[in-house]
Amino acid sequence: MTNYSENNIITLIGTIVSDRRFSHEVYGEGFYSFDIEVPRLSENSDIIPVTVSERILTDEYTIGQKVVIDGQFRSYNNYENEKNKLVLTVFAKDIKIFEEEDEEITNPNEICLTGFICKKPIYRTTPFGREIADILLAVNRAYNKSDYIPCITWGRNARYCQNIQVGEKVRLWGRIQSRQYEKKYEDGTSEVRRAYEVSVSKMEIEKDMEGNIEDSNFEEQNA
C-alpha cells in the first residue's frame, strides 16, 4: 500500500506575523490560515502561509509567537474573476510552541517531495550568468488527489533538468521560498503579490520502467 504521507514532508520554524483568518470548512471542521516568518541562512526571511485545523489551533498561537510546524506543502485551485489561480499553503498536521529542545533542529525550513514532472522544465540564465530551471511537480496524496508544486533549481541541477522528461519521477529536497512581484492590470493599476516555490538543494531521478534508479544525487547548495 502506498504511503502518500511520505511524498510530501515539511518542517518549519518561524514566527507568526498575521492574525488568523477563516479559510474553509470540510465536513463541519473549520480551517484557519495565518502567515509565519521563517529565517533563511542569510539575513533574509520568507513569509509563508499556513493552514491549520481548528482541532489543533488554540488561542496561544498569536502574532509574535514562535512555532514549530510539521505538515505538507499543498495546492488548490481558486477560481476568481473567471480565471484559475494556483494557491499554495503549508497544511499543518502538527503545530507546537517553540521550546528550548527545538534548538536542535538546525534547518528551520526543510521540505522533501516525491512526485512526477508534469510540465517541460524551463531552463534559462540570469543576466549575471546564473543557471536556473523551473519545474512543476505533481505530488500524489490520498483519495486520488495531487498537489502541483512549482520548484526552482540552480547550477548543475538546472542544467540536468533540461533533459528531464514529462512523467519522470523525482525526489527532491529544499526549502519553501517566497518572493514579491507586482501584478499590473489593464486599467493601469497594480498590486503587490507574493509567490511561493520550492528552492531545490538536492534532487534524484527515481525511475525507469522497471523501478530502478536511473540517475541520482545532484546537489547544489544555496542560501
Secondary structure per residue as TSV (DSSP state, phi and psi in degrees):
chain	resnum	aa	ss	phi	psi
A	1	M	-	360.0	134.9
A	2	T	-	-72.0	131.9
A	3	N	-	-97.8	92.6
A	4	Y	G	-65.9	-23.8
A	5	S	G	-64.0	-22.3
A	6	E	G	-81.5	-9.6
A	7	N	G	-76.1	-18.0
A	8	N	E	-151.4	99.9
A	9	I	E	-130.9	128.8
A	10	I	E	-141.1	143.2
A	11	T	E	-127.3	128.9
A	12	L	E	-125.8	142.5
A	13	I	E	-125.4	121.0
A	14	G	E	-163.4	-178.9
A	15	T	E	-110.7	131.8
A	16	I	E	-66.2	128.7
A	17	V	-	-125.0	9.7
A	18	S	S	-145.1	158.7
A	19	D	-	-68.2	154.9
A	20	R	-	-73.3	148.8
A	21	R	E	-135.3	144.5
A	22	F	E	-65.6	134.1
A	23	S	E	-103.8	-61.4
A	24	H	E	-168.0	176.8
A	25	E	E	-134.1	137.7
A	26	V	E	-131.2	118.7
A	27	Y	T	49.1	43.3
A	28	G	T	84.2	-2.7
A	29	E	E	-99.6	123.3
A	30	G	E	-87.0	146.5
A	31	F	E	-126.2	140.4
A	32	Y	E	-123.9	155.5
A	33	S	E	-124.5	150.6
A	34	F	E	-154.3	168.7
A	35	D	E	-106.0	144.1
A	36	I	E	-123.5	149.1
A	37	E	E	-99.8	121.9
A	38	V	E	-116.1	122.5
A	39	P	E	-71.7	146.7
A	40	R	-	-91.4	176.4
A	41	L	S	-67.9	-28.0
A	42	S	S	-82.7	-167.8
A	43	E	S	-81.1	-6.2
A	44	N	-	-80.3	175.5
A	45	S	E	-148.6	165.8
A	46	D	E	-116.6	140.0
A	47	I	E	-101.8	116.1
A	48	I	E	-123.7	130.1
A	49	P	E	-77.6	141.2
A	50	V	E	-127.9	136.7
A	51	T	E	-114.0	130.8
A	52	V	E	-134.1	139.4
A	53	S	E	-70.6	146.5
A	54	E	T	-62.8	-17.7
A	55	R	T	-66.3	-31.1
A	56	I	T	-115.5	3.0
A	57	L	-	-98.8	114.8
A	58	T	-	-110.6	174.5
A	59	D	T	-69.5	-13.2
A	60	E	T	-76.4	-13.7
A	61	Y	-	-88.9	88.6
A	62	T	-	-127.1	173.6
A	63	I	T	-56.4	133.3
A	64	G	T	95.1	-12.6
A	65	Q	-	-81.3	131.5
A	66	K	E	-88.5	131.8
A	67	V	E	-133.8	160.1
A	68	V	E	-114.5	128.6
A	69	I	E	-125.7	129.3
A	70	D	E	-114.6	134.3
A	71	G	E	-178.0	-143.4
A	72	Q	E	-137.9	153.4
A	73	F	E	-95.0	115.7
A	74	R	E	-121.2	161.0
A	75	S	E	-129.7	154.6
A	76	Y	E	-151.6	159.3
A	77	N	E	-92.0	130.4
A	78	N	E	-115.3	115.0
A	79	Y	E	-88.9	115.0
A	80	E	E	-137.9	126.7
A	81	N	T	53.8	43.1
A	82	E	T	63.8	19.6
A	83	K	E	-123.3	147.2
A	84	N	E	-97.3	125.7
A	85	K	E	-122.2	131.2
A	86	L	E	-81.9	119.3
A	87	V	E	-108.2	133.3
A	88	L	E	-115.6	141.2
A	89	T	E	-154.4	152.9
A	90	V	E	-85.2	120.1
A	91	F	E	-91.6	113.6
A	92	A	E	-81.7	120.7
A	93	K	E	-90.5	-24.0
A	94	D	E	-149.7	139.4
A	95	I	E	-138.6	139.0
A	96	K	E	-149.7	159.7
A	97	I	E	-69.6	136.9
A	98	F	-	-64.2	127.4
A	99	E	-	-118.6	170.7
A	100	E	G	-58.4	-38.3
A	101	E	G	-67.1	-18.9
A	102	D	G	-75.5	-7.6
A	103	E	G	-60.0	-20.8
A	104	E	G	-70.6	-18.0
A	105	I	-	-76.3	107.9
A	106	T	-	-80.1	-24.6
A	107	N	-	-113.1	113.4
A	108	P	S	-78.4	-3.2
A	109	N	E	-149.1	94.9
A	110	E	E	-135.5	128.1
A	111	I	E	-135.1	144.1
A	112	C	E	-131.3	125.5
A	113	L	E	-126.8	143.0
A	114	T	E	-126.0	122.6
A	115	G	E	-163.4	-166.4
A	116	F	E	-120.2	136.2
A	117	I	E	-64.8	120.7
A	118	C	-	-115.3	7.0
A	119	K	S	-155.2	140.9
A	120	K	-	-57.3	124.8
A	121	P	-	-56.9	144.3
A	122	I	E	-107.1	112.8
A	123	Y	E	-99.5	140.1
A	124	R	E	-157.2	168.6
A	125	T	E	-123.0	147.3
A	126	T	-	-80.8	166.2
A	127	P	T	-57.3	-21.4
A	128	F	T	-94.2	6.2
A	129	G	-	87.8	8.9
A	130	R	-	-80.6	134.2
A	131	E	E	-88.3	133.3
A	132	I	E	-138.2	143.3
A	133	A	E	-136.5	133.0
A	134	D	E	-97.5	133.3
A	135	I	E	-130.1	152.9
A	136	L	E	-117.0	120.0
A	137	L	E	-107.5	127.3
A	138	A	E	-94.0	115.4
A	139	V	E	-109.6	115.9
A	140	N	E	-74.5	143.1
A	141	R	E	-135.3	179.5
A	142	A	T	-61.6	162.8
A	143	Y	T	64.3	34.3
A	144	N	T	59.1	32.6
A	145	K	E	-106.2	157.1
A	146	S	E	-138.8	148.5
A	147	D	E	-107.1	137.8
A	148	Y	E	-108.4	108.6
A	149	I	E	-112.6	116.3
A	150	P	E	-72.9	136.0
A	151	C	E	-131.8	152.8
A	152	I	E	-128.1	132.3
A	153	T	E	-116.1	160.7
A	154	W	E	-132.9	158.4
A	155	G	H	56.7	-131.5
A	156	R	H	-71.2	-24.8
A	157	N	H	-58.6	-43.6
A	158	A	H	-64.7	-43.1
A	159	R	H	-60.8	-41.6
A	160	Y	H	-65.0	-35.5
A	161	C	H	-63.9	-20.2
A	162	Q	T	-58.0	-28.7
A	163	N	T	-102.9	-0.1
A	164	I	-	-73.5	135.6
A	165	Q	-	-96.9	150.1
A	166	V	T	-57.9	133.5
A	167	G	T	100.5	-13.1
A	168	E	-	-70.7	146.6
A	169	K	E	-92.9	130.6
A	170	V	E	-129.6	141.2
A	171	R	E	-118.9	129.5
A	172	L	E	-139.8	157.7
A	173	W	E	-126.8	148.5
A	174	G	E	175.4	-146.6
A	175	R	E	-142.8	156.0
A	176	I	E	-82.4	130.9
A	177	Q	E	-123.3	150.5
A	178	S	E	-115.8	151.5
A	179	R	E	-148.5	145.3
A	180	Q	E	-94.2	147.1
A	181	Y	E	-146.8	162.9
A	182	E	E	-105.0	121.8
A	183	K	E	-94.6	119.9
A	184	K	E	-102.8	140.6
A	185	Y	-	-109.4	163.6
A	186	E	T	-63.6	-26.7
A	187	D	T	-82.2	5.1
A	188	G	S	94.5	-11.2
A	189	T	-	-80.7	167.1
A	190	S	E	-144.1	163.7
A	191	E	E	-144.0	134.4
A	192	V	E	-84.5	124.0
A	193	R	E	-121.4	168.6
A	194	R	E	-123.8	129.8
A	195	A	E	-109.2	156.5
A	196	Y	E	-131.3	146.5
A	197	E	E	-159.6	165.3
A	198	V	E	-95.9	121.0
A	199	S	E	-86.3	115.0
A	200	V	E	-86.7	129.0
A	201	S	E	-104.1	-23.5
A	202	K	E	-154.3	143.8
A	203	M	E	-148.9	154.4
A	204	E	E	-134.4	140.8
A	205	I	E	-94.3	123.0
A	206	E	-	-99.2	-15.4
A	207	K	-	-132.7	150.5
A	208	D	-	-124.3	-174.8
A	209	M	T	-63.7	-22.2
A	210	E	T	-89.2	-0.6
A	211	G	S	86.2	13.6
A	212	N	-	-84.5	164.4
A	213	I	-	-76.4	120.8
A	214	E	-	-82.8	-42.6
A	215	D	E	-159.8	155.3
A	216	S	E	-157.0	166.3
A	217	N	E	59.8	64.2
A	218	F	E	-104.3	117.2
A	219	E	E	-125.9	138.6
A	220	E	-	-142.9	128.4
A	221	Q	-	-91.8	134.2
A	222	N	-	-149.9	147.9
A	223	A	-	-72.8	360.0
